[in-house]
Structure formats: structure tokens, C-alpha cells
């Protein structure tokens, strides 16, 4: 660190002055760093726009250009992303866990659905607020990182009613025991008496379009080129779980210890493993077709 007052360095000694300077200015440095971090996280997360205002015109993300929303576009299926409340731990610095990978993951996966299926697919995603009855307009929902959600009694009741009416929820990107407990606490509010079962390879969810008996752990980029180099023991084994209704229909399909959304987002990157991206797209297609036909 360069001395702020160089004229005093020869008198007091460089090391002494550096210690005093850091002691005096450390609180301000932390404040500035926090502000910069908040701004950078929000900008990185939403490409310079927030999910609430949606922006307008084409958006560019990592060299990919995506068209603006067309309110008159007709579609059989829409990528509907659920917005939920956050606890303090996950709401710091303006980072919204429900919107991780948004909107690039949504848009790139939509492109894949259009190429891989004949489903008439809307070109843009839809954010669905759990506090609104708009949830009933979207029969297929995706929830990112339910390990950070906090559900009110009213939100849990609305989600329960939505699922029992025939809605489908794909839950993705929870890792480790702590996030699993937070997610399960929320699901226990929704369904206090329904069990969460581990799915078998023979389950229809894994056969409806693609044979997914070769499922593998889908790595988030933080485990590939990010700040986490190794999985902890409680996050090293991928799990595929579900909650069913009284007729055996899967209402909630859970990808635990995997990050399917990250694979959608970075499928265009030469640094992301091709086999994981391929499996992630096949998982998503199966979950759409199952959810829309059961």
C-alpha cells in the first residue's frame, strides 16, 4: 500500500505509518468494499438490469444476444422462474439466490427446448412471485437454490394449492446438509405429511423422453473454475428426489447436490464439460414433458 502522507514516512518510518494508516481507514475500506461488492453482484447477476424492471430491447450476455419479450407470443410452455423471500444470510449485498443464473440460463435452455422438442415454447422466461395468484397461470415452475428460501404460511399454502391442482415444481441447486435442511423446512410447510422419496432409475420421469439412467452430478461453475475446488462430503453425491400426490404423480422433482441451471447457462462455454451440459438439457426436457403431461 502506498503511503497516504509520503512526507511523514521518513520521520515516522514506513512500517509504523502503514499500520496507523490501515487502522484509521480500515472501517472506511470495508464500507467501500461492501458497496462495490453489492454493485458488482447485482450487475453481474442481471447483466445491468434487475429482474423486477425487466429492461427493454435486446440483451447481451457473454456474447449471446437475446430478443426482448413479446407479449403477443403464443406458447404451450413457458420457463417460469419462482421468486421467493430470502433470509438475511442470503439477501446480503443485493444477491438474490432465486435469480442465480438469470436470465442467461433460462434463455439458453429455452433455445435448447425449441431445438430438441416440438413443444411450442415462449422465447423469454417469466418471473412468478409466490405472493401472487399469478402462479396459477404457469403450470411448470423452476426454483433455483431453495436452500436459501423462507416461506410464509400464506406462500406455503398457495404453493401447496398450486401443486395439488396439477402444478409441477423443478427444484434445483441445493448443496450440502445445511441447504437441504432449509429447503426441507420450506417443503414441510407446504406438505407437512408427504414424504420426500429418492427416485429409482426406472421411474417414468427418467424415461418420458430421454433415458436418464446415466445421470451424473452436474457441476456448478464454482466447482469447475470458481472458488470451490472440492465438494464437501455432504455435497459430493447427487440425489434425485420427488414428492408425489395421492395418485402417484410427481409434483416436486428435486435435483440435490447438482446445479442443472449452471449447465444451461454455460453450455456455450468451451470450458464447461460437454457431457454435463448434455445431461442437464435432457433432464430439463424430461421434466418439462413429464410436468406438462401428468
C-alpha positions in Angstrom: 0.0 0.0 0.0 1.4 3.4 -0.9 1.6 5.9 2.0 -1.1 8.5 2.0 1.2 11.1 3.5 4.7 10.4 2.0 6.2 13.5 3.6 5.9 11.8 7.0 7.3 8.4 6.1 10.9 9.4 6.7 10.0 10.8 10.1 7.8 8.0 11.5 9.1 5.1 9.5 7.2 3.3 6.7 6.0 0.3 8.6 4.7 2.4 11.5 2.8 4.7 9.2 1.3 1.9 7.2 0.0 0.3 10.4 -1.5 3.6 11.6 -3.0 4.3 8.2 -4.7 0.9 7.9 -6.0 1.2 11.4 -7.5 4.6 10.7 -9.0 3.8 7.4 -10.0 0.1 7.7 -13.7 0.8 8.6 -13.9 3.1 5.5 -12.2 0.5 3.3 -14.7 -2.2 4.4 -17.6 0.1 3.7 -16.3 0.9 0.3 -15.6 -2.7 -0.5 -19.1 -3.7 0.6 -20.7 -1.1 -1.6 -18.6 -2.1 -4.6 -19.3 -5.8 -4.0 -23.1 -5.1 -3.8 -23.0 -3.2 -7.1 -20.8 -5.8 -8.9 -23.0 -8.7 -7.7 -26.2 -7.1 -8.9 -24.6 -6.1 -12.2 -23.2 -9.5 -12.8 -26.3 -11.3 -11.7 -28.7 -9.4 -14.0 -26.5 -8.1 -16.8 -27.0 -4.5 -15.7 -30.7 -4.8 -15.1 -32.9 -6.0 -12.3 -35.4 -8.8 -12.7 -38.1 -6.5 -11.4 -38.0 -3.9 -14.1 -37.1 -6.4 -16.9 -35.4 -3.8 -19.1 -36.2 -3.4 -22.7 -34.7 -4.3 -26.1 -32.1 -6.9 -26.8 -29.9 -8.0 -24.0 -26.3 -9.2 -24.5 -24.8 -11.8 -22.1 -21.3 -13.3 -22.7 -21.6 -12.6 -26.4 -25.1 -14.1 -26.7 -27.8 -11.8 -27.9 -31.4 -12.5 -26.7 -34.5 -10.9 -28.1 -36.9 -8.8 -25.9 -40.1 -10.3 -24.6 -43.0 -10.4 -27.0 -46.3 -10.1 -25.1 -48.3 -11.4 -28.0 -46.2 -14.6 -28.4 -48.3 -17.7 -28.1 -46.8 -20.8 -26.5 -47.6 -24.1 -24.9 -44.8 -23.9 -22.4 -43.0 -21.0 -20.7 -40.0 -21.2 -18.5 -41.5 -19.8 -15.2 -38.9 -19.0 -12.5 -40.3 -18.7 -9.0 -39.4 -15.7 -6.9 -39.2 -16.3 -3.1 -38.3 -14.4 0.0 -34.7 -14.6 1.4 -33.3 -14.8 4.9 -30.8 -12.2 5.9 -27.8 -14.5 5.3 -28.7 -14.9 1.6 -30.0 -11.5 1.0 -26.9 -9.5 1.8 -25.2 -7.4 -0.9 -28.3 -7.5 -3.1 -27.6 -11.0 -4.3 -31.0 -12.8 -4.9 -30.5 -16.5 -4.7 -33.7 -17.3 -6.6 -32.4 -15.4 -9.6 -28.9 -17.1 -9.8 -28.0 -17.7 -13.5 -30.9 -15.5 -14.6 -31.6 -14.7 -17.4 -29.0 -16.5 -19.4 -29.7 -20.0 -18.1 -33.4 -19.5 -18.8 -32.8 -18.2 -22.4 -30.3 -20.8 -23.4 -32.4 -23.6 -22.1 -35.4 -22.2 -23.9 -33.3 -22.3 -27.1 -32.5 -26.0 -26.4 -36.1 -26.9 -25.8 -37.0 -25.3 -29.2 -34.3 -27.4 -30.9 -34.8 -30.7 -29.1 -38.7 -30.8 -29.0 -41.8 -29.8 -30.9 -43.2 -28.0 -27.8 -44.3 -24.5 -28.8 -42.0 -22.6 -26.4 -42.1 -18.9 -25.4 -38.8 -17.2 -26.3 -38.5 -15.4 -22.9 -38.8 -16.5 -19.3 -41.4 -15.5 -16.8 -40.7 -14.5 -13.2 -43.5 -15.7 -10.9 -43.9 -14.1 -7.5 -45.0 -16.6 -4.8 -47.0 -13.8 -3.2 -49.3 -13.5 -6.2 -52.1 -15.7 -7.6 -50.3 -15.3 -11.0 -48.6 -18.6 -10.1 -51.8 -20.4 -11.3 -51.1 -19.1 -14.8 -47.9 -21.2 -15.1 -48.3 -25.0 -14.8 -44.5 -25.5 -14.7 -42.2 -23.8 -12.2 -38.4 -23.7 -11.7 -37.0 -22.8 -8.3 -33.3 -22.0 -8.0 -31.5 -22.8 -4.7 -34.4 -23.4 -2.4 -31.7 -23.8 0.2 -32.0 -20.1 0.7 -35.7 -19.6 0.7 -38.0 -18.5 3.5 -41.7 -19.2 3.1 -44.5 -17.5 4.9 -47.6 -19.5 5.9 -49.6 -17.8 3.1 -46.9 -18.6 0.5 -46.7 -22.2 1.6 -50.5 -22.6 1.3 -50.5 -21.0 -2.2 -47.7 -23.3 -3.4 -49.5 -26.4 -1.9 -52.7 -25.5 -3.6 -50.9 -24.9 -6.9 -49.2 -28.3 -6.8 -52.3 -30.2 -5.8 -54.2 -28.6 -8.6 -51.7 -30.1 -11.1 -48.8 -27.8 -11.0 -45.2 -29.0 -11.3 -42.1 -27.7 -9.5 -38.5 -28.4 -10.5 -36.2 -27.6 -7.6 -32.5 -27.2 -8.4 -29.1 -26.3 -6.9 -29.2 -27.1 -3.3 -25.9 -28.4 -1.9 -25.0 -30.0 1.4 -26.8 -30.7 4.6 -27.5 -27.1 5.6 -29.1 -26.0 2.4 -31.1 -29.3 2.3 -32.5 -28.6 5.8 -33.6 -25.1 4.8 -35.2 -26.5 1.7 -36.9 -29.3 3.5 -38.2 -26.9 6.2 -39.9 -25.0 3.5 -41.4 -28.1 1.9 -42.6 -29.3 5.3 -44.6 -26.0 5.5 -46.1 -26.9 2.1 -46.6 -30.6 2.7 -46.3 -31.5 6.4 -47.3 -35.1 5.9 -45.8 -36.0 2.5 -42.6 -37.9 2.2 -39.6 -37.0 0.0 -38.5 -40.1 -1.8 -35.4 -40.9 -3.7 -36.2 -41.8 -7.3 -35.2 -45.0 -9.0 -33.6 -45.2 -12.4 -36.8 -46.9 -13.7 -39.0 -44.0 -12.7 -41.1 -42.6 -15.6 -39.6 -39.1 -15.0 -36.3 -40.5 -16.3 -37.8 -42.3 -19.3 -40.5 -40.0 -20.6 -38.3 -38.6 -23.5 -34.7 -39.4 -22.8 -33.3 -42.4 -20.9 -31.6 -40.8 -18.0 -30.3 -43.9 -16.3 -26.8 -42.4 -16.9 -27.4 -39.3 -14.8 -24.3 -37.7 -13.3 -23.5 -34.9 -10.9 -24.0 -31.5 -12.7 -21.2 -29.3 -11.5 -21.7 -25.6 -10.8 -19.0 -23.4 -12.3 -17.8 -22.6 -8.8 -16.6 -26.2 -8.6 -15.0 -26.1 -12.1 -13.2 -22.8 -12.3 -14.6 -20.9 -9.3 -13.6 -20.5 -5.7 -14.7 -24.0 -4.5 -12.3 -26.6 -5.7 -13.7 -29.7 -3.9 -17.1 -30.9 -2.8 -17.6 -31.3 0.9 -18.6 -34.9 1.9 -22.3 -33.8 2.3 -22.4 -32.4 -1.2 -20.4 -34.9 -3.1 -23.2 -37.3 -4.1 -26.0 -36.2 -6.4 -29.5 -37.1 -5.4 -32.7 -37.2 -7.4 -35.8 -36.9 -5.3 -39.5 -36.2 -5.5 -42.8 -35.5 -3.7 -45.9 -37.2 -5.1 -49.6 -36.5 -4.9 -52.2 -39.1 -3.8 -52.3 -40.6 -7.3 -48.5 -41.0 -7.6 -47.9 -38.0 -9.8 -44.6 -36.3 -9.1 -45.4 -32.7 -8.0 -41.9 -31.7 -6.9 -38.8 -33.0 -8.7 -35.6 -32.2 -6.8 -32.0 -32.1 -8.1 -29.9 -32.0 -4.9 -26.1 -31.7 -5.0 -26.3 -30.7 -8.7 -26.5 -27.4 -10.5 -28.5 -28.0 -13.6 -29.1 -24.3 -14.2 -25.4 -23.5 -14.3 -25.0 -26.1 -17.1 -27.8 -24.4 -19.1 -26.1 -21.1 -18.6 -22.6 -22.2 -19.6 -23.4 -24.8 -22.2 -21.9 -22.4 -24.8 -18.6 -22.2 -23.0 -15.7 -24.5 -24.3 -14.6 -24.7 -20.6 -17.8 -26.3 -19.4 -17.9 -30.1 -19.6 -19.9 -31.1 -22.7 -21.3 -34.3 -21.2 -22.7 -32.5 -18.1 -24.3 -29.8 -20.3 -25.9 -32.6 -22.4 -27.3 -34.4 -19.4 -28.6 -31.1 -18.0 -30.6 -30.4 -21.1 -32.0 -33.9 -21.2 -33.0 -33.6 -17.6 -34.8 -30.3 -18.2 -36.6 -31.7 -21.3 -37.8 -34.8 -19.4 -39.0 -32.6 -16.5 -41.0 -30.4 -18.8 -42.7 -33.2 -20.7 -43.5 -35.0 -17.6 -44.8 -32.0 -15.8 -46.9 -30.9 -18.7 -48.5 -34.4 -19.4 -49.1 -35.7 -15.9 
